[in-house]
């Protein structure tokens, strides 16, 4: 009977916390997910900026550095982390313009500039070589980094990356060519639309958490819009298709078959363009395979890392 009372009290406290202190509850949930993957929040001074990042896993060997996509942050990799940290040291930073990093409107966030900033971050971390990877925008930056700093990477992993165009246009590309930002959140209802746009089978988000998500995006609306057009503009008008042959590192391409943001036809472009590459297409998966199917995605990623 005492146990039932205790369980009831815990459930009641959780409900009260969700309705009265949703931000605190969300923070606790985030901390628990990080803990499961052995990830710890850290920060480091990089020039004039302080870069927050998550780190966990084995301390020896070449580290794995993973970059989040547009509108995301370092915790985009927290669900994925448990599979990687069992075998590798994993580092996931907040890129400038996102998360807890500097989000000033009066600076540029184009891919080349971000690649140079990433290099400064790695120098500050005393990382001379890493397995680099990224999702969406983060994949675009990782690909640009591979071209700019080939001696610093042991391998490249691209998760539904931006920066190339395939023969078939995605819904996001079609909208962008019309001058529309399909990732913009203009109302609370847009959160559900965005989740359905990004994921093949979106997980329902509690209303109070949706409010937090929207409030965060709305608070940084101007800088997010600036970054979107800098990234989308270069990705569509000046893609890296013609430079793929310059990528020297062994590369893994991972894609969701049902990606609406960046069409799966890009896989063939990347696989044919990068000399030493292999590709995996996951069925019933959208734009974020490391979140939608973390175990399956990690199995391919780990096998690839083991070879390099």
C-alpha positions as CSV (number, residue, x, y, z in Angstrom):
1,X,0.0,0.0,0.0
2,X,2.8,2.4,0.8
3,X,4.4,1.7,-2.6
4,X,1.1,2.6,-4.3
5,X,1.0,5.9,-2.4
6,X,4.6,6.6,-3.4
7,X,3.9,5.8,-7.1
8,X,0.7,8.0,-6.9
9,X,2.7,10.8,-5.5
10,X,5.4,10.5,-8.2
11,X,2.7,10.5,-11.0
12,X,1.0,13.5,-9.4
13,X,4.3,15.4,-9.1
14,X,5.1,14.6,-12.8
15,X,1.6,15.9,-13.9
16,X,1.9,19.0,-11.8
17,X,5.4,19.6,-13.1
18,X,4.3,19.2,-16.7
19,X,1.4,21.7,-16.5
20,X,3.1,24.2,-14.1
21,X,6.8,23.9,-14.9
22,X,7.0,22.4,-18.4
23,X,10.4,23.8,-19.1
24,X,11.8,22.2,-16.0
25,X,10.3,18.9,-16.9
26,X,11.6,19.1,-20.4
27,X,15.0,19.9,-19.1
28,X,15.0,16.9,-16.8
29,X,13.9,14.6,-19.7
30,X,16.7,16.0,-21.8
31,X,19.2,15.3,-18.9
32,X,18.0,11.8,-18.6
33,X,18.4,11.1,-22.3
34,X,21.9,12.5,-22.2
35,X,22.7,10.4,-19.2
36,X,21.6,7.2,-21.0
37,X,24.1,7.9,-23.7
38,X,26.9,8.8,-21.3
39,X,26.9,12.4,-22.6
40,X,28.0,15.3,-20.5
41,X,27.4,19.0,-21.1
42,X,30.7,21.0,-21.5
43,X,31.8,24.2,-23.0
44,X,35.0,25.7,-24.5
45,X,36.3,29.1,-25.5
46,X,36.7,29.4,-29.3
47,X,38.0,32.9,-30.2
48,X,35.4,35.3,-28.9
49,X,32.7,32.7,-28.6
50,X,31.9,30.0,-26.0
51,X,30.9,26.7,-27.7
52,X,28.6,24.4,-25.7
53,X,28.9,20.7,-26.6
54,X,28.0,17.2,-25.4
55,X,30.8,14.7,-25.0
56,X,30.9,11.0,-23.9
57,X,32.3,7.6,-24.6
58,X,35.8,6.2,-24.8
59,X,38.6,8.7,-24.4
60,X,41.1,7.0,-26.7
61,X,41.1,6.7,-30.4
62,X,40.0,9.1,-33.1
63,X,36.8,10.9,-31.9
64,X,33.5,11.1,-33.7
65,X,32.2,14.6,-34.2
66,X,28.6,15.0,-35.2
67,X,26.9,18.2,-36.4
68,X,23.1,18.9,-36.1
69,X,20.9,20.2,-38.8
70,X,19.0,23.5,-39.3
71,X,16.8,24.4,-36.3
72,X,18.4,21.7,-34.2
73,X,21.1,21.6,-31.6
74,X,23.6,19.2,-29.9
75,X,20.8,17.1,-28.4
76,X,19.7,16.0,-31.9
77,X,22.4,13.3,-31.2
78,X,21.4,12.3,-27.7
79,X,19.0,9.5,-28.7
80,X,21.7,8.2,-31.0
81,X,24.6,8.5,-28.5
82,X,24.1,5.3,-26.6
83,X,25.0,3.2,-29.6
84,X,28.1,5.2,-30.4
85,X,29.6,5.9,-27.0
86,X,29.9,2.2,-26.3
87,X,32.7,2.1,-28.8
88,X,33.9,5.7,-29.6
89,X,34.4,9.1,-28.0
90,X,31.5,11.2,-29.3
91,X,31.4,15.0,-29.5
92,X,28.3,17.0,-30.5
93,X,28.5,20.8,-30.5
94,X,26.0,23.5,-30.8
95,X,26.9,25.3,-34.0
96,X,27.0,29.1,-34.1
97,X,23.4,30.3,-34.6
98,X,21.8,27.5,-32.8
99,X,21.2,26.0,-29.3
100,X,23.2,27.7,-26.6
101,X,25.9,29.0,-29.0
102,X,26.1,32.7,-30.1
103,X,22.9,33.6,-32.1
104,X,23.7,37.1,-33.1
105,X,22.0,38.5,-36.2
106,X,24.9,40.6,-37.3
107,X,27.2,37.8,-38.5
108,X,27.2,35.4,-41.4
109,X,26.3,31.7,-41.1
110,X,27.2,30.5,-44.6
111,X,28.6,27.0,-44.9
112,X,32.2,28.0,-45.6
113,X,32.3,30.3,-42.7
114,X,30.7,27.7,-40.4
115,X,33.3,25.1,-41.7
116,X,36.1,27.5,-40.7
117,X,34.5,28.0,-37.3
118,X,34.3,24.3,-36.8
119,X,38.0,24.0,-37.5
120,X,38.7,26.6,-34.8
121,X,36.5,24.6,-32.4
122,X,38.5,21.4,-33.2
123,X,41.8,23.3,-32.7
124,X,40.6,24.5,-29.3
125,X,39.7,20.9,-28.4
126,X,43.2,19.8,-29.5
127,X,41.6,17.4,-32.1
128,X,43.9,17.0,-35.0
129,X,41.9,14.2,-36.7
130,X,38.3,13.0,-36.4
131,X,35.5,11.1,-37.9
132,X,33.2,13.9,-39.0
133,X,29.5,13.6,-39.7
134,X,26.4,15.7,-39.9
135,X,22.7,15.7,-40.7
136,X,21.1,18.1,-43.2
137,X,22.7,21.5,-42.8
138,X,25.3,19.8,-40.5
139,X,26.1,17.3,-43.3
140,X,26.6,20.3,-45.7
141,X,29.1,21.8,-43.3
142,X,30.8,18.4,-42.7
143,X,31.1,18.0,-46.5
144,X,32.5,21.5,-46.9
145,X,34.9,20.8,-44.0
146,X,36.1,17.6,-45.8
147,X,36.9,19.7,-48.8
148,X,38.7,22.5,-46.9
149,X,40.5,20.4,-44.3
150,X,41.1,16.9,-45.8
151,X,44.0,16.1,-43.5
152,X,41.8,16.5,-40.4
153,X,39.3,13.8,-41.1
154,X,39.5,10.0,-40.9
155,X,36.1,9.5,-42.4
156,X,33.0,11.4,-43.5
157,X,29.4,10.3,-42.7
158,X,26.5,12.2,-44.3
159,X,23.0,11.8,-42.9
160,X,20.5,13.3,-45.4
161,X,22.9,16.1,-46.0
162,X,22.2,19.4,-47.8
163,X,24.6,20.9,-50.3
164,X,24.0,18.8,-53.3
165,X,21.1,18.6,-55.8
166,X,19.7,15.4,-57.3
167,X,17.6,14.9,-60.4
168,X,14.3,15.0,-58.4
169,X,13.3,18.1,-56.5
170,X,12.2,17.9,-52.9
171,X,9.2,19.7,-51.4
172,X,11.5,22.0,-49.5
173,X,13.5,22.8,-52.7
174,X,10.3,23.6,-54.7
175,X,9.1,25.9,-51.9
176,X,12.5,27.6,-51.6
177,X,12.6,28.3,-55.3
178,X,9.3,30.1,-54.9
179,X,10.8,32.2,-52.1
180,X,9.1,30.2,-49.3
181,X,10.8,28.9,-46.1
182,X,9.0,25.6,-45.4
183,X,10.8,25.2,-42.1
184,X,9.6,28.5,-40.6
185,X,7.3,28.4,-37.6
186,X,4.7,31.1,-37.7
187,X,2.1,29.6,-35.4
188,X,1.8,26.8,-32.8
189,X,0.0,24.7,-35.5
190,X,3.2,24.8,-37.6
191,X,5.0,22.7,-35.0
192,X,2.8,19.7,-36.0
193,X,3.3,20.5,-39.7
194,X,7.1,20.6,-39.2
195,X,7.2,17.3,-37.3
196,X,5.2,15.6,-40.1
197,X,7.4,17.2,-42.7
198,X,10.7,16.1,-41.1
199,X,9.7,12.6,-39.9
200,X,8.1,9.6,-41.7
201,X,6.1,8.8,-38.6
202,X,6.2,11.8,-36.2
203,X,6.0,11.1,-32.5
204,X,3.1,13.2,-31.0
205,X,4.5,16.1,-28.9
206,X,2.6,17.2,-25.7
207,X,1.0,20.6,-26.1
208,X,3.1,22.3,-23.4
209,X,6.3,21.0,-25.0
210,X,5.1,22.3,-28.4
211,X,4.6,25.7,-26.8
212,X,8.2,25.6,-25.6
213,X,9.5,24.5,-29.1
214,X,7.5,27.3,-30.8
215,X,8.6,30.0,-28.3
216,X,12.3,29.1,-28.8
217,X,12.0,29.3,-32.6
218,X,9.9,32.5,-32.4
219,X,12.5,34.2,-30.2
220,X,15.2,33.6,-32.8
221,X,13.0,33.9,-35.9
222,X,15.1,36.6,-37.6
223,X,18.4,34.8,-37.3
224,X,16.9,31.4,-38.3
225,X,15.4,33.0,-41.4
226,X,18.8,34.5,-42.3
227,X,20.6,31.2,-41.8
228,X,17.9,29.3,-43.8
229,X,18.3,31.5,-46.9
230,X,22.1,31.5,-46.6
231,X,22.2,27.7,-46.5
232,X,19.3,27.1,-48.9
233,X,20.6,29.7,-51.3
234,X,24.0,28.2,-51.6
235,X,22.7,24.6,-51.6
236,X,20.3,25.2,-54.5
237,X,22.3,27.9,-56.5
238,X,25.8,26.8,-55.8
239,X,25.8,23.1,-54.8
240,X,28.9,21.0,-54.3
241,X,28.0,18.5,-56.9
242,X,31.1,19.4,-59.1
243,X,33.5,19.1,-56.1
244,X,32.5,15.7,-54.8
245,X,35.4,14.1,-56.7
246,X,37.8,16.1,-54.4
247,X,36.6,14.3,-51.2
248,X,39.5,12.1,-50.2
249,X,38.1,10.6,-47.1
250,X,36.2,7.3,-47.0
251,X,32.5,8.3,-46.9
252,X,29.2,6.8,-45.7
253,X,25.9,8.1,-47.1
254,X,22.8,7.4,-45.0
255,X,19.4,8.5,-46.2
256,X,15.7,8.1,-45.4
257,X,13.7,6.9,-48.4
258,X,10.9,9.3,-47.6
259,X,12.8,12.5,-47.0
260,X,10.6,15.5,-48.0
261,X,13.4,18.1,-47.3
262,X,16.2,16.7,-49.4
263,X,15.2,14.1,-52.1
264,X,16.6,10.6,-51.9
265,X,17.8,11.0,-55.5
266,X,20.8,12.9,-54.0
267,X,22.2,9.6,-52.8
268,X,23.2,8.5,-56.3
269,X,24.8,11.8,-56.9
270,X,26.9,11.6,-53.8
271,X,27.8,7.9,-54.2
272,X,28.9,8.4,-57.8
273,X,30.7,11.6,-57.1
274,X,32.7,10.6,-54.0
275,X,35.3,8.0,-55.0
276,X,35.5,6.0,-51.8
277,X,31.9,5.9,-50.7
278,X,29.1,3.5,-49.7
279,X,25.4,4.3,-49.3
280,X,22.5,3.0,-47.2
281,X,18.9,4.0,-47.8
282,X,16.5,3.3,-44.9
283,X,12.9,2.5,-45.7
284,X,10.0,4.2,-43.9
285,X,12.4,6.9,-42.7
286,X,12.4,10.6,-43.3
287,X,14.9,13.4,-42.8
288,X,16.5,12.4,-39.5
289,X,17.4,8.7,-39.5
290,X,19.5,9.0,-36.3
291,X,16.4,10.0,-34.4
292,X,13.7,8.0,-36.3
293,X,15.7,4.8,-36.5
294,X,18.8,5.2,-34.2
295,X,19.6,1.5,-33.8
296,X,19.5,0.7,-37.5
297,X,21.4,3.8,-38.4
298,X,24.0,3.2,-35.8
299,X,24.5,-0.4,-37.0
300,X,25.6,0.8,-40.4
301,X,27.6,3.7,-38.9
302,X,29.5,1.5,-36.5
303,X,30.4,-1.1,-39.2
304,X,31.7,1.7,-41.3
305,X,33.7,3.3,-38.5
306,X,35.2,-0.1,-37.7
307,X,36.7,-0.3,-41.2
308,X,38.3,3.1,-41.0
